[in-house]
Amino acid sequence: PPVMLVELLFQAACVSLFLPGSQGRVYPARKKPASFAVERRRVGPHVCFSGFASGCCPGWMLSPGSGQCTLPLCSFGCGSGLCIAPNLCSCPGGEQGITCPEPPGTCGEYGCDLSCNHGGCQEVARVCPLGFSMVETANGVRCTDIDECLSAACEGLCVNTEGGFVCECGPGMQLSADRHSCQDTDECLATPCQHRCKNSVGSYRCSCRPGYHLHSNRHSCV
């Protein structure tokens, strides 16, 4: 019957448009037959026939501007890239694939924490405080104290603290303004002796005026 013949011709037209290597497939540098060019102008690209009706072929959708099937669909999404053909993405790095990798986050490899104030909240990089190092464990990331005394340049004694360190000096010495070196303390400024005081590095010595002798406590004069 004539109706069935028309339907078969339409189905054949759809197959010829999309079979690999077929005469109707469009190649960038290949001259298209004149009959195909007329047909394409009449119905638009990427159109499939079903009986007497037509619609966009799988992987394509109508362009809002022209109403023709010119917008490709990417089922897996292109992220920051561009969908250039059905399930084919052009990614920012120049590579192509069915999807584009997500760009690295602004929070770095350890994720984000929320920093909140009166103006609202924002995501900030999750880092350890100064004096702590980040260690990845089976339970996630944790911060451990760094023992700065392994490398600190204390002239006297180094005492490791949580998140830092403190230099200490021995008896008769005091910490200098640089907080690392030690200097002698002039104990005589505190007048520990009854008569006379002579300062020495790290210590001092008391003495008495003529006619007196030093008490056994080493400070008083008798």
Kinemage of the C-alpha trace (Angstrom):
@kinemage 1
@onewidth
@group {chain A} dominant
@subgroup {mainchain}
@vectorlist {calphas} color= white
{ca pro a 1} P 0.000 0.000 0.000
{ca pro a 2} L 1.222 3.576 -0.665
{ca val a 3} L 1.065 4.552 3.046
{ca met a 4} L 3.487 1.826 4.093
{ca leu a 5} L 5.823 2.736 1.245
{ca val a 6} L 6.006 6.381 2.454
{ca glu a 7} L 6.720 5.251 6.015
{ca leu a 8} L 9.542 2.974 4.847
{ca leu a 9} L 11.062 5.809 2.825
{ca phe a 10} L 11.020 8.120 5.885
{ca gln a 11} L 12.666 5.482 8.087
{ca ala a 12} L 15.312 4.910 5.435
{ca ala a 13} L 15.999 8.659 5.424
{ca cys a 14} L 16.640 8.659 9.180
{ca val a 15} L 18.998 5.669 8.955
{ca ser a 16} L 20.928 7.195 6.069
{ca leu a 17} L 21.486 10.384 8.088
{ca phe a 18} L 23.201 8.632 11.009
{ca leu a 19} L 24.731 5.342 9.845
{ca pro a 20} L 28.587 5.571 10.029
{ca gly a 21} L 30.060 5.967 6.602
{ca ser a 22} L 26.712 6.674 4.965
{ca gln a 23} L 26.391 9.204 2.208
{ca gly a 24} L 24.243 11.532 4.320
{ca arg a 25} L 26.710 11.922 7.250
{ca val a 26} L 28.217 15.414 7.506
{ca tyr a 27} L 32.019 15.762 7.507
{ca pro a 28} L 33.650 19.165 7.955
{ca ala a 29} L 35.710 19.121 4.748
{ca arg a 30} L 33.395 16.979 2.620
{ca lys a 31} L 31.114 18.433 0.003
{ca lys a 32} L 27.504 17.437 0.600
{ca pro a 33} L 25.261 16.245 -2.230
{ca ala a 34} L 22.843 18.956 -3.422
{ca ser a 35} L 19.776 16.839 -2.602
{ca phe a 36} L 20.926 16.469 1.044
{ca ala a 37} L 21.529 20.203 1.368
{ca val a 38} L 17.962 20.919 0.279
{ca glu a 39} L 16.590 18.328 2.713
{ca arg a 40} L 18.698 19.738 5.599
{ca arg a 41} L 17.457 23.274 5.026
{ca arg a 42} L 13.902 22.047 4.958
{ca val a 43} L 13.871 19.938 8.159
{ca gly a 44} L 17.019 21.051 10.027
{ca pro a 45} L 19.878 18.875 11.309
{ca his a 46} L 19.611 15.995 13.774
{ca val a 47} L 15.958 15.275 12.992
{ca cys a 48} L 14.595 11.729 13.059
{ca phe a 49} L 11.347 10.561 11.399
{ca ser a 50} L 8.839 8.239 12.982
{ca gly a 51} L 5.978 7.454 10.639
{ca phe a 52} L 4.562 10.816 9.559
{ca ala a 53} L 6.001 12.680 12.624
{ca ser a 54} L 9.535 13.976 13.201
{ca gly a 55} L 11.531 15.017 16.259
{ca cys a 56} L 15.036 15.538 17.577
{ca cys a 57} L 17.262 12.508 17.405
{ca pro a 58} L 18.524 10.998 20.695
{ca gly a 59} L 21.240 13.209 22.187
{ca trp a 60} L 19.872 16.454 20.724
{ca met a 61} L 17.321 19.027 21.795
{ca leu a 62} L 15.624 22.071 20.315
{ca ser a 63} L 17.551 25.333 20.353
{ca pro a 64} L 15.367 28.039 21.962
{ca gly a 65} L 16.455 30.602 19.362
{ca ser a 66} L 15.968 28.715 16.122
{ca gly a 67} L 13.610 25.932 17.213
{ca gln a 68} L 15.893 23.439 15.456
{ca cys a 69} L 17.594 20.358 16.922
{ca thr a 70} L 21.026 21.922 17.357
{ca leu a 71} L 21.703 21.706 21.121
{ca pro a 72} L 23.583 18.537 22.179
{ca leu a 73} L 22.789 16.723 25.420
{ca cys a 74} L 25.420 15.358 27.829
{ca ser a 75} L 23.850 12.849 30.224
{ca phe a 76} L 26.740 12.985 32.719
{ca gly a 77} L 27.116 16.766 32.760
{ca cys a 78} L 30.175 18.749 31.721
{ca gly a 79} L 30.859 20.592 34.978
{ca ser a 80} L 32.964 23.609 34.078
{ca gly a 81} L 33.227 22.420 30.450
{ca leu a 82} L 30.958 22.688 27.424
{ca cys a 83} L 28.707 20.049 25.849
{ca ile a 84} L 29.723 20.013 22.161
{ca ala a 85} L 28.062 16.770 20.986
{ca pro a 86} L 25.888 14.042 22.507
{ca asn a 87} L 27.775 12.857 25.608
{ca leu a 88} L 30.950 14.661 24.522
{ca cys a 89} L 32.323 17.463 26.678
{ca ser a 90} L 35.036 19.958 25.887
{ca cys a 91} L 36.853 20.637 29.170
{ca pro a 92} L 38.803 23.753 30.267
{ca gly a 93} L 42.125 21.920 30.020
{ca gly a 94} L 41.539 21.153 26.350
{ca glu a 95} L 40.691 17.475 26.843
{ca gln a 96} L 37.419 15.901 25.731
{ca gly a 97} L 35.334 13.174 27.342
{ca ile a 98} L 31.858 12.133 28.430
{ca thr a 99} L 32.262 14.426 31.436
{ca cys a 100} L 34.773 16.929 32.861
{ca pro a 101} L 36.621 16.442 36.158
{ca glu a 102} L 35.600 18.789 38.919
{ca pro a 103} L 38.101 21.617 39.440
{ca pro a 104} L 40.046 21.450 42.723
{ca gly a 105} L 38.146 23.147 45.536
{ca thr a 106} L 39.235 26.391 47.132
{ca cys a 107} L 39.743 24.611 50.438
{ca gly a 108} L 42.667 22.427 49.423
{ca glu a 109} L 43.162 18.729 50.028
{ca tyr a 110} L 41.890 18.706 53.633
{ca gly a 111} L 38.426 20.135 52.956
{ca cys a 112} L 36.636 23.077 54.470
{ca asp a 113} L 35.495 24.424 57.794
{ca leu a 114} L 32.929 27.156 58.310
{ca ser a 115} L 34.207 30.483 59.606
{ca cys a 116} L 31.292 32.481 60.968
{ca asn a 117} L 30.974 36.078 62.147
{ca his a 118} L 28.258 38.697 62.309
{ca gly a 119} L 28.331 39.058 58.541
{ca gly a 120} L 27.534 35.396 57.908
{ca cys a 121} L 29.526 32.241 57.274
{ca gln a 122} L 32.077 31.325 54.662
{ca glu a 123} L 34.050 28.199 53.878
{ca val a 124} L 37.731 28.378 54.770
{ca ala a 125} L 40.543 25.900 54.263
{ca arg a 126} L 40.917 23.367 57.043
{ca val a 127} L 44.441 23.887 58.377
{ca cys a 128} L 46.190 23.299 61.675
{ca pro a 129} L 47.117 26.164 64.024
{ca leu a 130} L 50.673 27.453 64.059
{ca gly a 131} L 52.932 24.995 65.869
{ca phe a 132} L 50.897 21.952 64.841
{ca ser a 133} L 51.309 19.577 61.925
{ca met a 134} L 48.512 17.801 60.088
{ca val a 135} L 48.438 14.021 60.199
{ca glu a 136} L 46.050 11.819 58.237
{ca thr a 137} L 44.715 8.881 60.223
{ca ala a 138} L 42.131 6.176 59.604
{ca asn a 139} L 39.598 8.395 61.397
{ca gly a 140} L 40.370 11.497 59.348
{ca val a 141} L 42.733 14.401 59.792
{ca arg a 142} L 44.078 15.506 63.162
{ca cys a 143} L 46.563 18.128 64.302
{ca thr a 144} L 49.577 17.080 66.380
{ca asp a 145} L 51.907 19.348 68.314
{ca ile a 146} L 55.330 20.014 66.784
{ca asp a 147} L 58.252 19.579 69.206
{ca glu a 148} L 60.120 22.788 68.362
{ca cys a 149} L 62.865 21.894 70.858
{ca leu a 150} L 64.224 19.441 68.284
{ca ser a 151} L 65.321 22.426 66.206
{ca ala a 152} L 65.014 25.460 68.518
{ca ala a 153} L 68.189 27.412 69.305
{ca cys a 154} L 67.869 27.963 73.051
{ca glu a 155} L 71.089 28.909 74.841
{ca gly a 156} L 69.736 27.439 78.041
{ca leu a 157} L 66.945 24.901 78.524
{ca cys a 158} L 64.190 24.435 75.914
{ca val a 159} L 60.709 23.576 77.168
{ca asn a 160} L 58.222 22.395 74.545
{ca thr a 161} L 54.709 23.783 74.935
{ca glu a 162} L 51.458 23.120 73.096
{ca gly a 163} L 51.846 24.963 69.832
{ca gly a 164} L 55.227 26.476 70.669
{ca phe a 165} L 58.275 26.416 72.959
{ca val a 166} L 59.907 28.459 75.727
{ca cys a 167} L 63.588 28.977 76.463
{ca glu a 168} L 64.636 28.985 80.116
{ca cys a 169} L 67.919 29.926 81.762
{ca gly a 170} L 69.702 28.440 84.775
{ca pro a 171} L 70.100 29.970 88.241
{ca gly a 172} L 71.632 33.442 88.240
{ca met a 173} L 70.827 33.897 84.524
{ca gln a 174} L 67.910 35.562 82.827
{ca leu a 175} L 66.385 35.346 79.375
{ca ser a 176} L 67.495 38.063 76.969
{ca ala a 177} L 65.131 40.220 74.934
{ca asp a 178} L 65.514 37.868 71.962
{ca arg a 179} L 63.833 35.140 74.087
{ca his a 180} L 66.538 32.653 73.087
{ca ser a 181} L 69.827 33.609 74.687
{ca cys a 182} L 70.687 33.995 78.380
{ca gln a 183} L 72.415 36.825 80.221
{ca asp a 184} L 73.760 37.195 83.731
{ca thr a 185} L 71.420 38.473 86.419
{ca asp a 186} L 73.011 41.121 88.675
{ca glu a 187} L 71.768 39.816 91.993
{ca cys a 188} L 73.445 42.683 93.848
{ca leu a 189} L 70.755 45.036 92.554
{ca ala a 190} L 68.382 43.361 94.990
{ca thr a 191} L 70.809 44.081 97.886
{ca pro a 192} L 70.969 40.539 99.205
{ca cys a 193} L 74.088 41.317 101.320
{ca gln a 194} L 74.179 43.283 104.587
{ca his a 195} L 77.397 45.157 103.725
{ca arg a 196} L 79.045 44.531 100.398
{ca cys a 197} L 77.979 42.529 97.306
{ca lys a 198} L 80.113 41.456 94.358
{ca asn a 199} L 78.320 40.130 91.299
{ca ser a 200} L 79.659 37.189 89.262
{ca val a 201} L 78.370 35.334 86.224
{ca gly a 202} L 75.440 33.290 87.432
{ca ser a 203} L 76.034 34.129 91.094
{ca tyr a 204} L 77.255 36.755 93.649
{ca arg a 205} L 79.300 36.966 96.831
{ca cys a 206} L 78.814 38.934 100.030
{ca ser a 207} L 81.603 40.499 102.113
{ca cys a 208} L 81.817 42.689 105.197
{ca arg a 209} L 83.457 45.972 106.161
{ca pro a 210} L 86.615 45.945 108.302
{ca gly a 211} L 85.919 44.847 111.883
{ca tyr a 212} L 83.160 42.435 110.832
{ca his a 213} L 83.149 38.885 109.633
{ca leu a 214} L 80.639 37.084 107.427
{ca his a 215} L 77.953 35.102 109.174
{ca ser a 216} L 77.532 31.426 108.353
{ca asn a 217} L 74.419 32.329 106.380
{ca arg a 218} L 76.834 33.998 103.850
{ca his a 219} L 74.805 37.215 103.830
{ca ser a 220} L 74.926 38.853 107.254
{ca cys a 221} L 77.894 40.506 108.919
{ca val a 222} L 78.832 39.997 112.579
